[in-house]
Amino acid sequence: MNYSRVTNKLFSVFHLPKDEVRKGLCAILSKRIEVSDVPLYLNDKKDVDLGPLLAHTPPQHYGSCVCDNEITEEYDLQIIVPVYKVEQYIEDCMDSIVNQQTKYKFLVVVINDGSPDRSREKLCKYEGLDNVVIIDQENRGFSGARNTGLKHIKAKYVTFVDSDDRMMPGAIEAMMKEAINQDADIVEGSYKTFCNGEEHEGSRHEYAVTDQWIGKLFGYPWGKVIRSTKFEHICFPEGYWFEDTLFCFILYSMCTKMVTIPDDVYLYRVNPKGISSTSVGNPKVVDSLLVTLQLLEDAKTLGLSMTAQFYDMFLRQVRMNYSRISTLHDSNIDHHVFAATCRAKRQYFPTEHTTNSHLRPIEQALNEHDVGKYRVLCSIR
């Protein structure tokens, strides 16, 4: 580990005297934690008991992603739209979908997730369309709404659209053309962002056909079409924040042929009230670890191979979990998270070794139970 680089990085970020930084690093890096001191187990209901961690976040039902969905193929594409408190945006969203010009046959499944505003009223204008189905249910959150849309799939491919976002013109045609021509498991397009009526460049793909997903695909459920059979036995885990982790840990691991295209297919609304903006310091950030542990167990249940890609994704997720949970500024929580992570590494990846030089130091910190090194490494981007 290059401690000079770490020292210089901390100095540049926090403007602390270098001697003080070095002294602090020595104190941190000399600290070890006994993993056996922190209980971690999964009970028969697959709920995670992490003592102080669960005491820090409100108790609720946490769900597995393992399930059984019914799939027929009457349509080429099924578009799933969860709706909750979006009366300002829902018409723009729906218009961007139903006005798509394409030769492919698509079905729009809209789930009104117990929205208390006028969202349901504004959906009435779309009820007469042959390819729009509106389902009303009590509030179950994003995952619960999406899962309702997945319960009875009627298409060869599935995509998700958040109800405050929009599909770009030609999106269905661009993605489905590649999906059919390439017989792909996933086709993902580029996207733009927008805020206050102004569009901005989001992230752009080059055209590629690959079996690699780390560094190739986004972790979002939107902006891509996915072969529907991949959802035959999986759904979004309910009760958690960061449910999109499903895509990285489970769904991508089930795919062997993925295509990226440069076409802009999605317009993502930058929402200052979204989880990304409001999660800092919220006890629910602990879900980042809990959903990781749940999905590792689910991967085992589903019989997925713990490939090198899967392992590297786990190590990346370790860093992401720390960046979220450390905003609680509670060293006791940090230690329990680290201990749980070490246990998970030992349980699910007992013999794996990464070949990624950027991830290897984090792997070493977990193997050595070195909480100090872990905290420093996860803090550096």
N, C-alpha and C positions, 0 to 999 in steps of 0.2 A: 504494500500500500504506500502511495506517495504522500507522506505526511506534509511535505513542503507545499505540495499543490493544495491539499486540504486547508492548511494554514492560510495560504494566500487567498483562497476562495472565501474563507470566513472573514478574513481581514477586509476584503473588498466589499463584501455584503454588509457587514455590521460595523465597519470602521473602528474595530477594536485594536489596541496595541498588539503587535505580533507576539511579544513575550507573554502577554495575558492569554492570547489565543492558544499558544503552545502549552501553557500551564493547564488551561482548561481541557485541552485535548488529552493530555497525559492522565488527568483525573478521570475523564470519561472512558478512555481506552483501557484503563486498568481494572474496569468494573466487569465482573462476570455474574451470571445468574444461573442458579440451579434450576433446570427445567422441571425436575421432579417436584420442586416445591410448589408448582402451580398446577392445580387439577385441570385436566381437560378430558372430557369423554363425551361420546354421543350415546344417548339413550335409545330405547326402542322406537321412539317417535322421531328420531333423527334431529332432535333439538340439541343445541349446543349449550352446555353448562360451563360457563367460564367465571363463576363466582362474581368478583367485583365488576367484571365487564357487564354482565347482565344486570347487576345492581345499578349500573350507571345509565342504562337505557330502559325505557318503559317496557314491562313484560307484555308480550303479545304472541300470537301464533306465528311460527316461522315454518314455511313450507318447503318441501323438496321440489325439484324440477322433474322428477320422474312421474310419468302419468301415461294414460292411453287416450289418444285422440282418434277420431274417425276421419278417414280421408277418402273422398271420391274425386273424380277429375272431370267435372262438367264444364269448367272454365279453364282458361289458360293461367289466370292470375287472380288471387284473392287479396284484396287490400283491407287491412284491419286498422280501424280508426277508433281509439279510445277517446271518449269525450267527458270532460269534467271542467266546469267553470271556464268556458271559452266562448261565451256569447259574443264577444267582440270579434272573434277570429274564425268561428266555425264555418261561416258561409264562404269566406275566401278559401279556406282549406277544401271544403267540399267541391266548390266550383273548379278548383285546380285539378281535382280528380275526375269528376264526371265529364268534364270538357276535354279530356285527353283524346287526341286523334290517333287511333291505332287500329290495326286489323286484328289484334288479339282480343279475345273475349275476356272481360274482367268483371268480377263481383266485388262490390264495396260492402263490407260488414262494419257497421257503426255501432259501437257499444256505448250507450248513455249510462255512465257509471254513477247513477244517483246524483247527477248534477243539480244543485239547488238554484241555479240562475235560469236564464231564458234559453240556454243552449238547446234543450229538447224542443222548445217551441220553434226555434229557427230551423230545426231539422225536418219539420213537417213538410216543407216544400220539396224535399227529396224522396218522400215516402212513395210517391207514385211512379218512380223510375223502376224499370224492370230489373236493373242490376244493382239496386241498393236495398240492403236489409238493415233495419234498425232494431236493436235489442235493448230493452230497458232492464236494468238490474240495480240492486242496492249497491252502495259504494264498496268496492273491493280494492281500490287503488289501481295504478297503472298495470301492474302484473296481472291482477284479477280480471281487469277489462280485456287485456290482450289474450289471456287464457280462454275467456269466453269465445273470442273470435277464432281461437285455434281448436276449440272442442269439436267442431264439425267443419273440416276443411273441404272445400268443393272445387279445388283447382290444382293444377300441376305445380304452380309456384305461389309463394306467399310474400307479401311485403307489408311493412308497417308505416303508417303516417301519423305523426303526432298532430292533434287537432288545432294547434296554433301555428302549424307550419304549412307549407305548400309543396305540391309536386310541380316541377318545371315542365313546361310544354314539351311534348315528345318523350317524356321520361319512360313511360310504359313501353313504347315502341323500341327505344334504344336498348333498354335492359332485356326485354323479352326476345328481341331478335338475336342477341348474343347467347342468351340462355338456351334457346332452341337450336341455333346453329352449332353451338359448342357442346350441347348436352351437359351444361355446367351445373354444379351444385349451387353455386352462388355467382351472381353477377352484381358488381358494385360500381356505382357511378361516382362522379365528382359532385361537390355541393357548394352552394354559396350561403352566406348568412345575410340576415337583414334585421335592421333595427330602426325604428322611427321612420319607416318608409324608404330607407336607403339600403341598397344591396352592396355587399362586400364580398371579396374573394374568400372562400372558405378553405377547401383543400382539393387539389386537383390530382387525378390519377393519370398515369400513362396507360396505354393499352397493353395488357399483359394477360397471359394464361399461365396459371401456376398451381402448384400443390402446396405452396408455402403461404401461411397467413400472418405470421409475426412480421410486423413492419409493412405488410401489404394491405391488410383490411382494417377498416375502422371498427371500433368496438360498439358502435351504435346499431340499433335494430333497423333504423330507417336508411333510405338511400340505396337499397339493394333488393334483389329478388332472390328467394331461397327455395330450393326444391322442397316441396311440401312434405315428402316422405321423411325428411329429416326431423319433422315435428311429430312423427307417429308416437313416440314415447317420451317426449320432453315438452315442458312448458316453462313459463317464467316462474321462478321461486317467489312465492307471495310472502308479504310481511317485512320485506327488506327494502332499504334503499340500495341503490347501485345494482338493481336487478339485471342491468344490461351485461353484467359480468358473465351471464349465461352464454353470450355469444362467443366470448374469448375462450372460456374453459370447456364448454360442452359442444356447442354447435359447430364451431370451426374444426374441432377435432374429429368430427364425423364426416367432414367433406374432403374430397380428393381432387376436385377440379374447380378452381375459382378463376373468375375473369374480372379484371378491372377495366373500365372504359373512361375516356376523358370527358364524355358528355356530362354536362350539368343536369342532374336529375332531381335535385332536392334543394329547397330553400328553407333553411333553418332559422327560426326566430331566436334572437338573443334575448333571453328572458331574465331580467334582473332579480326576479323572484323565484327562479328555478333552483333546484338542488345544488347545482354547481356554484351558485352565488351565495346561497344561504346556509350551506352545510357547515361552514367553518365554526368550530366551537360547539356544534350541536351534538348532544349525546348519541344521536342516531348514526353518527359517523362510524361507530363501532360495528355497524352492519357490514362495513367493508370487509372486515375480518370474518364475521359470522357467515356471510354469503359465500366467501371463499372456502371456508371449511365445509359448508353444506355441499357445495358443488364438487369438491374433491371426493366426498363420500358418494355423491350421486354418480360421478364418473365411474367409480368402482362398481356401483350397483348396475350400471349400464354396460359394464364390461369393456369400457374404452381403454385403449392402450396408453400407458403413460410414456408417450414418445418424448424425444429430445425437445421438440417444439412445445409440447405440453409442459414439460419441466421448466423450460426457459420462460414460458408465460407465467408460471407460478412465481418464479423469482422476480419477474417484473411486477407482478401483483403484490408481492411482499413490499416492494418500494412504494407502490401506490397506496397500500393500506397504511403504511407509516405516515405518508404525507397527509392523509386525511385525519387519522386518529390523533396525531401529534398536535393538532390544533386545539385539543382539549387541555393541553398543558398540564397533564397529570402524569408524573413519572411512574406512579403505581400502575396506572392503566397501560402505559408504554411497556412496562416490564411484563405484565400479563399477556399483552399482545405478542411480545417477542417470544415468551415461553410457549404460547400456543402455536406460534409459527414454527418454532424448532421441533415441537412434537409432531406437527403436520408433515414437516420435511422428513423426519425420521420414519413416520408411519407410511407415507405414500411414495416417497422417493428415497428409499434407504441406500441405494447403491449408485444413483445417477450422479453424473458430473457434467457440468456445463462446459461447452467449448467457447462460450461467449466471454471474451476478456472483460467486458464491462459488468457482467453479472457474477463473475467468479469471486470477487471480494465479498459480495453479499452471501454467496454460498458458503464461503469460509467462515464468515461471522456466525451463520446458523450452525455449521458443523462444530464450531469451537464454543458455542453458547456465549459469544462475546457481544453483549448488549451494547457496549460502548461503540465498538466498531460498526455495528448494525445501525445505530442512531446517526453516526456521522455519515456513513455511506449513503443511507437513504435520504439524507438531507441535501445531498449534492446531485445536481442534475447535469 
